[in-house]
């Protein structure tokens, strides 16, 4: 049996006896006190491999109420344990080059990662994706959702497929039909 004691001074103390006893994943909006944890995760090798520029990501998160207010940033918690990060956004506002969108509330995308190594390869990424999709659908029920992880990020691709996404070879991105 795995036993973890985790103390989060802002959100309480919790003792977990086994992963199967844990409740569902929860996404909570990023707060200022989450910034050190997010920066630590972004500097970890398994995250840095895909999220190359820590300073750029931290600037976007710090400016979440200003220049980057169109991004919806979350810390993913499994019980009271922060395990990762996720964000969703309207592609019209982001204006990235890998998709085409004509108007707001038509196409959305997500970014996500598991920050804690103990939670890698256990299905938590799938849960973060599912929770982000639910957030988008609450905001815009008929929106198209597209995601473009790096092609060699096999785990991310598998997690997207497990959530019902399909891969578009021509456009080189995943979409939720």
C-alpha angles and dihedrals in degrees: 000000000000115000121190128178113199126181118199106178093201099046106028142256125297138179118206120198098187138349092246090061092058123108125236123295117270128202114213122185114259113262128191091259089060093061098087091050092049092049091049090052093046089055094053114108096237091054099036089058089071103021098053104177112055093181093052092050093046091049090053091049094045089050092050091121094043131029093001099041089125089070116084106211124195140177111221114226128192100199103319094329117106105224106164153332137266138175137182130197145173107260090216090066096042095051096198120174100236097074140032123229129170104195143011123276092027105094130021136182139196140212124197144161142177109240100186115072092211088066097050120116094010102101099267092118089057089051093051091050091049091050093048091050089051090052091052093046090051089053097041115005096193099042122131113237121207130178131187113192116172110282094242092053091100095169092056092048091051091048090052092049090049087057093054099266120142128209119240107209093194096051095033095227141099120249135187108234 
